[in-house]
Amino acid sequence: MSTPLRVGIAGLGTVGATTFQLLSEHAALVAARAGRPIQVAAVSARDRTRNRGIDLSESRWYDAPKALTEDPEIDAVVELIGGADGIAQELCEQAIAHGKHVVTANKALIAHHGTALATAAEAAGVALGFEAAVAGGIPIVKALREGLAANAIQRVYGILNGTCNYILSAMDHAVSEGKESDFAATLAEAQRLGYAEADPSFDVDGIDTAHKLAILTGLAFGCPLDFAAVHIEGIRAINGVDIGFARELGYKIKLLGIAGLTEGGVEQRVHPSMVPLANPIAHVDGVFNAVVAHGDHVDRALFEGRGAGGGPTASAVVADLIDIARGLRPPSFSIPAAELSRLATVPIEKRRGAYYIRLMVLDRPGVIADVTACLRDHQVSMEAMLQRARAPGEAVPVVMTTHETVEASMRHALTQIAALDSVLEPPHMIRIEHL
């Protein structure tokens, strides 16, 4: 029998335990596809006594994760601890320094330190696998790095966080049935169902999506990862009123991560977006993720699937281990780390596109004229306007969509509009994306 690939798993939470289980239950299938067996030789976790539903009797146990890197009978370390820094980073760095392959599902770690880790791995002649760090079971890393390798990628975007997509989908469903749609209540229900963490900040504030987008940007455009350059907005400000207007205007609201090459460099942005109903990504609902890549020879390639959870993430981890067992060592970010080209950053203020604006104004003569004058002053052209009902002297919502304009002009116009005494609260803006 061929020499097995001996693996050490650090972290036995949901993903770690499922990875162990998958390698055990599908041992013959994995060995056939890898060309040799893959065995979990050792594990490390905080609590030895916890019942994880897996048989650890044939695997060595280490209380300290970094001990895995010093075990001469381990060929590859799987890091499933989490966190951008601390023990996860130290474990991966030390594993590479000891000549061991590294596989991780840690998007924060890769987003912040991926370029340095890739450089170290290539110098050491070992693999750095992170398929599981982006979109769970969707093989988007391999697709960008290998399947689309003949293409110049112009744009990559997608729904990269299942928690946010579940919340926005649930709110949209409630509006479609004529029910109240409230962000806080929907978030609480997502937490009850296990789709959102007790502290959901990383998800609903867009940080998780930004980590994944930074990784996709490096893969797509051959540039060093630059998480600090990602513009980030979350979904806390989205409410049922906006979702209802979006439906009426022919859109759905999705939290998107968008990266693209422009004449000025690379743009990376995460924010709620109004997506036309004709676009397939508008219909990706629930906890599903979707990624779209635009290449010069394939046009548009859409990848959809479950973006989180034990099964999909473990599937991606094992896929990386199979590549390692077969001796595949592609550069982590499509080209050697030393050849990654730093690109200029395009700030969000230079984004060019259409906008949805919602105002709460006093219903009195001249208000709309004042608003349109502010838009005119900053070369913003209004495309359409909706006003729900007349209520002379009272507050009413007014919704406008604009033609394409530069974001800096849109922001200046909104600042001027917000200063009008007839505008009762800060204007609410959502970008319209004709993807």
N, C-alpha and C positions, 0 to 999 in steps of 0.2 A: 504494500500500500504506500502511496505517496506520503511524504512527510507532511503532517498537518500544519496549518497556520495556527499558532498558539496565541490566544487573545486574552488580554486582561481588561475587565470592565470596571470602570470607576463610576459608581453611582448606580444604585439599584432601585430607583423610583419606578414609575410606570414604564418609562421608555427602557430603562436598563433591564428590568425584569422581563419585559416583552421581548427584548433583543435576545436575552438568554433563552427564553422559551422558544423563540423562533428557530434559533440555531440548534436547539435540541430536537424539536418536533420535525423540522425539515432537514435534518442532518444529511440524509441520503441525497435529497434534491440539491442542497447547497453544495455538497461535495462534487456532485456530477457537474454542476455549473461552474464551480471554482477550480475543478481539476484536481482537487485534493480536499481532505476534510478540514473544517474549521472548528476548532475546539476552544471552549472557554476554560483556560488553564487556571485563572485566578480572578478574584473579584475584590472590590473594596467598597464598603458602605459604612454608614455611621452606626447602625443598629444590627448586631448579629442575631438578636432574638426575634426580630420581626418576621412574621409569616408572609412570604411573598408569593406563595403558591408555586415555587420552583424548587427543584432538588439541587442544592449546592454542595452535596457531599463529596463530589469528585473534583471540586475546584478549591484551590487554596484561598484562604481569606487573609486580607491585609486590612488592618485598621487604618493605616496611613496610606492614602491613594498613591503618593509618590513612591511607595515601596514597589509598586508594579513596574516602575521604570528601571529598577535595579535587579529585577528577577531575570536571570539569564535564560529562563525557559519561557519567556514571553516575547513574541515577535511584533505584536501590535497592541497598542493601548487605545481603548475606546473611552473617551471622556464624555460622561453624561451627568456631570455635577452641576454645570450652569454657572453663570456670572461672567462678566467681562474680564475680571482681574482675579487676584487672589489665587486660591489653590488650583482652579481650572487652568489658568494661564501657566502657572508654575509646572503643573503636571505635564502639559503639552510640550513646553519648552524642554523640560528634563527628559521626557521620552524621546524627543528628536535628538537631543544631545547624546543619548545612550544608543542611538541607531535603531530606534523602534518606530514603526509606522504609527500614525495617529489618525483616528477617525473621531469626529465630534459632531454633535447635533446642536452645538452652542453658537447661535447666530450672533449674540452680543460679543463673544470672544473673537469670532472671525471678523465681524464688522470693525472692531477696534484694533485687532492685532493680526489680522489675516495676512497682510503683506509681509510682515516680519516673520511670521510662522512659515509662510510659503518659502521665503528666502532661506530660512534655516533648514527646512526639510529638503529642499533641492540641493543645498550644499552637503547635506548628510547622506543624500541618496536614498531617502525614504519618502513615503507617500504621506500627503496630508489630505484626508477625505472629509468633506463637509456637505455631502448631498442632503443629509437630514436637517441641515441648518436653514434651508429655504423651502417653504411650501411642503413640508412633510413628505408624503408619499409621491408627490409629483417629481419626476426626474428632470427637473429644469436645469440643474447644474450640469449634468451630463449632456443635456440637449444643447446648451449654449457652448459648452467646451468642446463637444465632439460632433453631435448630430448636425449642428449648424456651423461647423468650423469653416466651411467654404464660403460663408456669407459675411459681408460687412453688415453688422447689426447697426441699424439706425435708431431704434427705439425699443425699449422693453418696459412693460408696465403690467400692473395686475392688482388683484385682490389678494393680499398677502397675510391677512389676519382673520382667522375664523371667528373670533369673539366679536369683532366689530361687524363682520358681515352678518353674523347671526342677529345682532341687535338691530342693525339697519333693515334687515329682511323682515324681522318680526314687527318692527314699527310700520313698515310699508304694508304688511299684511293687515295690520290693525286698521290702518287708514282705508284700505280697500274695502273693508267690511263696515266702514262708518263708525269705528270705535275710537276711543281716546288713544292717543299714541304719545307716550311720555318716555323720555330717555331713561330717567332714574328708575322707573318701574320696570322697564324692559331689561335694564342692566341687572336689577335684583332678581328677575326671573332667570336670566342667563346664569347668574351665580348659583341659584337653587338647582339648576339642571346640570351644573358642572362645566358649563361652557365659558365661564369667566372666573378668574381668580378672586380670592377675598379682597386683595388689593389689585384692582384691574388697571392701574395707571399705565403700565407699560403697553397694554393693549389699546385702551380707548384713547390714550393721548398720542398714539401714532408711533411710539418709540420702537415697538417690536417690528412694525412694518418698515420703519426706516433702517433698522439693522439689516433686514433682508434685502431691501433695495440697494443699500451700499454694496452688498455682496454681488447682486446681479449686475450692478454698474461695472464693477471690476471685471467680471466675467465677459460681459457684452462688449466692452470698449477697450479692454486691455490696458487699464489704468490702475494705479495704486488705489486701494480702498480709502475713502475719505468720508467717514461718517459725519464729521463736523460740518461738511458742506451740504448735508441734506436739510432742506426746509421741511419742518415738521408741524403739522396741525392735526388734532384729533377730532373726535366726533361728539364731544360733550355738548356742543352748542346746537346740534341738529335736533329739531323737534317735529312733531306731527304736522304743524302748519307748513313747514318747508317741504316735507314729504308729499303732502297733499297738493301743493302748488306744482311740485316737480311732476307728479303724475299727470296733472292737467296740461302741463306744457310738453309732455312726451318724453320725460326723463325718469331715471331712477337715481337715487343718491347712493354712492358707493365710496368707501374709503380706498383710495388708490395710491399706490406707489408708482411714480412715473420717472423714468430716466431716459434722456435722449441726447443725441448729438446735435448741436446747432453750430452756426457759423462762429459763435463766440466761445464755444467750448461745450462742456457737458452740464446739463441741468439734472438735478435730483430733488424731487419734491414729493411729499406725502401730505395729502389733504382730502377732505370730502370733495367729491366731484359729482356733477350732474352728467350722467351718461345717457345718450339717446337710447330709447327702447329698441331701436333697430340693431344696436351693437350686441353681439352675443354675451359679452361680459356683464351686461345689465341683468341678465337672467341667471347668473350664478348666485344662488341664494344659500341661506343657512350657514353651516360651518365650513362650506367648501371654499377652496382657494382657486384662483385661475391666474395664469401668467400668459401674456402675449408678447411675442418677439417679432419685430419687423426686420427682415433681412432683404438684401438687395436682389437675391435670386429666389427666395421662397415666398416673398411678399409677407403674409401674416401667418404665424403659427400659434395656435392656441392650445394651452395645456391646462387641464382642469382636474381637480381631485381633492381628496381630504388633505388639509394642510397641517393637521396636528393630531395628537392622540398616540397611544402606545403602538398600535399596529402600523399605521402609515410611517411613523418616524423610525421604528425598528426596521421596517422594510428597507428604508433608505440607508440606514447604518449597515445592514448586512450586504446591501448592494456594493457599498464601498469596500467591505471586507472581501467580497468575491473578486473584485478587481485587483486588490492587493495580492490575494492568493494566486491569481493568474499571472502576477508579475507586471501588471499594467502600472505605469508611473507617469501619467500625463501631467504637465505643469498644472498647478492648482488653479491658476487663473488664465487658462488657455494658452498663454505664452510664458516663457521663463520669467520668474519674478524680476530678474535683473533687467529685463527688456520692457517692463511695464512703463508706459509713457504718461507722465503727469499732464493732465489736461486742465485748461482754465475752467474755473467754476462760473456758471451763469446764475446770477442771483434771481430770486423769485420776482423781483421788481421788473425784470426784463421779459417775463413770461408774456406771450402774446396769445390772446384768445378771447372768448366771449364770457360774460358774467351774468349771474342771477343776483338781483338785489332785492331784499325785502325791507320795506320801511314801515314804521308805525307813525302815522301823521294825523294832525287835526284835519278833519274834513271841512275845509273852508275855501272860498274862491282864491285862486292864485297859487295854491300850494304846488301843484304839478308844474306850473310854469317856473316857479322858483327852482324846483328840483332839476328840471330839464336845462335851465340856464347854467346850473353848476356843472352838469355833464358837458354842455357845449363849451364852457370855459376851458375844459381840459381835453377837448377833442374826443369825447366819448359819445358815440352815436347809439341812441336807444332803438332796439328792434321791436319790442312788444311791451305792453303794460296790462296788468290785471288789477282790478279793484273789486273786492268782494261784494260790498254793498255801500250804499250811501247812508251816512249818519251825520247830517249837518251839525258842526260844532263839537263832534265827538271824535275819538280816536278810531282810525280804520287802517287796516293793512293795505299797502300798495306794493305790488310786485312788478319789477321790470327786468327784462333781459336786454343785453347790449349786443351790438355787433363786435367783431374783433377789435381789441384795443390793447395797449401796453399796460401791464399791471400798475406801474408807477402812476400813470395817468388816472387809472381807476381809483387808486387809493387817495390821490389828491382830491378827486371829485367827491369821494365819500367823506373826507374830512370837512370839505366845504358844506356838503349836505347836512352832516351831523350838527353843524353850527346853526342851522336854520331854527328859528323858534317854533316852527310848526312841526318839526321832527322830534318825536317824544322819546326815542331811545336810539342807541347806536345802530346804524344800518347793518344789516346782516348780509354777507356776501358769500356766495358759493361759486366756484369756478365751473364753467361748462366745458366739458372735454369732448370734442368731436374726434375721437380716436381713429 
